[in-house]
Amino acid sequence: KQEVTQIPAALSVPEGENLVLNCSFTDSAIYNLQWFRQDPGKGLTSLLLIQSSQREQTSGRLNASLDKSSGRSTLYIAASQPGDSATYLCAVRMDSSYKLIFGSGTRLLVRP
Amino acid sequence: EAGVAQSPRYKIIEKRQSVAFWCNPISGHATLYWYQQILGQGPKLLIQFQNNGVVDDSQLPKDRFSAERLKGVDSTLKIQPAKLEDSAVYLCASSPLGGQGYTFGSGTRLTVV
């Protein structure tokens, strides 16, 4: 049974810092991995999607990497801003299903 | 392109009452999902429809939860009777065939008292 874990559960950093969020999964037979952002009272916004054959994806100040064999992904946020404050969720999709299996998220606070 | 629409945004009910949530997916998306997100946890899939057929309902508590997707478009999720532990945000999402390009709605926050 696939399990997805995110560390840390919460993170508070001063504005301008570079930071890394971690995601690990127990079953490497994934189809893809996706990072989402969730703001309070809102739905989920997809940030980056990495196919199982890819090593990384970049969008603006965000970079996500995937090491399928070790069951790990990281989300790197450069030059953090207060507007980056949100909960970041990692989700994997298995080969055999459309279902997304989520971690519990990392709650990020960027202090001005 | 309009997003995934959900209603109501909030609902407070007493335990043992019934409640229903509505979702209108993105036009043309064949696959519709209902996820439950308990406070402090990631979303968990309750049920997946492809057109109007159920693909996966393995984590749906079928003794109290039901869902339908008539005509392969809108969907409703019902809870009857509600329990305290059903307090959560219920997220609807849709995707084209193939499962790429998930889009989530803003969710319905249910509080059972």
Interface residues (C-beta under 8 A of the other chain):
Chain A: V4 Q34 G41 K42 G43 L44 T45 S46 L49 L89 A91 R93 S97 Y98 K99 L100 F102 G103 S104 G105
Chain B: V4 T31 Y33 G40 Q41 G42 P43 K44 L45 Q48 V55 D56 L91 A93 S95 G99 Q100 Y102 T103 F104 G105 S106 G107 R109
